[in-house]
Amino acid sequence: MHYDVFNGDADGIIALLQLRLAHPKESQLISGVKRDIKLLDRVVKNDNASSVTVLDISMEKNQSALTSLLTQDTKVFYCDHHRTGDIPQSEHLTALIDLDSEVCTSLLINKHLNGQYVLWAIAAAFGDNLMATAEAIAKQNNVSDQDIEFLKELGTLINYNGYGSSLDDLHIEPTVLFRQLLEYPNPLMLRDAPQSPYFALKQCYEQDCTHLNALAPIHSDDVSRVFELPCDAWARRISGVFGNALANQEPSLAHAVLTLNPNLNDYTVSVRAPLANRIGADDICSLFATGGGRKAAAGINALPVNEKRNFIEAITQYYS
């Protein structure tokens, strides 16, 4: 049995989309909400994997499961741009890893496939908030301004759909969305298909965004802004894309979005490094027990309410 394991955000879904458009393969799909990244445990638990493709989930957070698979002589192709920890040395592992802050998994797959589905890779880069990189690749490939704007919106919508505390928060379950998008070898085709997931996600996104108009930061200074969202499904869905939008509005500042979790005892945190200095988000989040991510964008799954002030001090001190 082959397993395709991928992050439920735009980068993870589109990375797999490019691979399976280029190389169709019968597989068992494993994904989840964006923060559900210890996905390889599910493969180990099933104990029937002959080969595994892993996309856009931190190797550091999946070390134990990865080691178990390699010990069982399972062939693993692992492509990612998050923190890795020590990369296992095994003849059964092919690792395509790049931690550069201007790289995402879909761009690594795009290079791996020699640009075969570059328009999809551009949409993923936009979804991962690599705006300048995505624009540059689009211009290199003579993509029109109108099409660039659509790919930017599409990437944002697919990314937006991945955020939530559980699959119940999402509009379309990631494996279902992957299968739907697989029907469109060219992402521009979604624009001309009224029944495509693009239009469904667009309507939902616009409705969730109406809640943002009344928000003000709970902390604001010369280096950072911090926003707090309530314990509502719309807030959990919008948190990551909201963080990206804030970063684009004020590129010289770091941003954090704290969303109260259903237990009311802790927050899910999204951190965006300043676009003008895309480092440090992973360092800040890793100071807290459930934190991690990459240099430009990282998060904390469960920041205790009583550590909110410590977190604000940490982000302020880091960028001061």
Secondary structure, 3 states (H helix, E strand, C coil): CEEEEECCCHHHHHHHHHHHHHCCCCCEEECCCCCCCCCHHHHHHHCCCCEEEEECCCCHHHHHHHHHHHHCCCEEEEEECCCCCCCCCCCCEEEEECCCCCCCHHHHHHHHCCCCCHHHHHHHHHHCCCHHHHHHHHHHCCCCHHHHHHHHHHHHHHHHCCCCCCHHHCCCCHHHHHHHHCCCCCHHHHHHCCCCHHHHHHHHHHHHHHHHHHCCCCEECCCEEEEEECCCHHHHHHHHHHHHHHHHHCCCCEEEEEEECCCCCEEEEEEECCCCCCCCHHHHHCCCCCEEECCCEEEEEEEEHHHHHHHHHHHHHHHC
